[in-house]
Amino acid sequence: MASPDLSCPIYHVLSLINDISHDQLWFAQSGNDLGIQVIGTQDIVTIQDWYTVSGSQLEIITASDGLSLTANQVEQLVSAMAAFTPPASGELTLSDDVRDQLVPMLVPGWA
């Protein structure tokens, strides 16, 4: 599902593979960790200590469709998504209501 790019000592990058596009991801804080879940699945990447250890944050998260987020943009999505319940297992897309409310955060975030 994901492959960390550890080849560069300056940037910490997470590149998502296997046709996981930016609009299939759900970002949530879980204690001190950041969870990135593929909507409608049990697939999740956990970044341990994202909220407590500055070196644990990734500088860039890239989806397989080539769109990327920075750490600051991730935080904006975490805050926005915290107001909603993630889609249940098997629901592979966001409901129209949730999508309409998140679009203002999704569109400018991913570049």
C-alpha positions in Angstrom: 0.0 0.0 0.0 2.7 2.5 0.9 6.4 2.8 0.3 8.5 5.2 2.5 11.1 7.1 0.6 14.1 6.9 2.9 16.7 7.8 0.2 16.8 11.5 1.0 18.1 12.6 4.4 16.4 16.0 4.1 12.8 15.1 3.3 10.5 12.5 4.8 8.1 11.4 2.1 5.3 8.9 2.0 4.3 7.8 -1.5 1.1 5.8 -1.7 0.9 3.2 -4.4 -1.6 0.7 -5.9 -3.9 3.3 -7.5 -4.7 5.1 -4.2 -5.9 8.5 -5.3 -6.0 11.6 -3.1 -9.8 11.5 -2.8 -9.7 8.0 -1.3 -7.8 9.1 1.9 -9.1 9.8 5.3 -6.8 11.6 7.8 -7.4 11.4 11.6 -5.5 11.9 14.8 -5.4 8.9 17.1 -3.7 9.9 20.4 -0.2 11.1 19.4 -0.4 9.3 16.0 -1.6 10.3 12.5 -3.8 7.7 10.7 -4.2 7.8 7.0 -6.9 5.3 5.9 -8.0 4.3 2.5 -11.7 5.0 2.5 -13.9 2.0 2.7 -11.1 -0.4 3.6 -9.2 -1.6 6.6 -5.9 -0.3 5.0 -4.3 2.3 7.2 -0.9 3.9 7.5 0.0 5.0 11.0 2.6 7.7 11.5 3.6 7.2 15.1 4.2 10.2 17.3 3.2 12.7 14.6 1.8 15.0 17.3 4.6 14.7 19.8 8.0 14.3 18.0 8.7 16.9 15.4 11.0 14.5 13.5 8.1 12.1 13.1 6.2 14.3 10.7 6.4 13.7 7.0 7.2 16.7 4.8 5.2 15.4 1.9 2.5 12.8 1.3 1.9 11.8 -2.3 -1.0 9.8 -3.6 -0.7 7.5 -6.6 -2.5 10.1 -8.8 0.6 12.4 -8.3 -1.1 14.9 -6.0 0.8 15.8 -2.8 0.2 17.4 0.6 2.6 19.1 3.0 2.5 18.6 6.8 0.5 21.8 7.3 -2.0 20.8 4.7 -2.4 17.4 6.4 -3.3 19.2 9.7 -6.0 21.2 7.9 -7.5 18.0 6.6 -7.3 16.3 10.0 -9.2 19.2 11.5 -11.8 19.3 8.8 -12.3 15.5 8.8 -12.5 15.4 12.6 -16.1 16.8 12.3 -17.2 13.7 10.4 -17.3 9.9 10.8 -15.1 8.1 8.2 -17.1 6.1 5.7 -17.9 2.5 6.8 -15.9 -0.4 5.5 -17.1 -1.2 2.0 -18.1 2.4 1.2 -15.5 3.4 -1.2 -16.5 7.1 -1.7 -17.6 9.9 0.6 -21.2 10.7 0.9 -22.3 13.7 -1.2 -23.0 15.7 2.0 -19.5 15.0 3.5 -17.8 15.6 0.1 -19.6 18.9 -0.3 -18.4 20.1 3.1 -14.8 18.8 2.6 -14.2 20.0 -0.9 -13.2 23.5 0.2 -10.4 21.8 2.2 -9.5 19.0 -0.4 -9.2 21.2 -3.5 -6.6 23.7 -2.3 -4.8 21.2 -0.1 -3.7 18.7 -2.8 -1.3 20.0 -5.4 
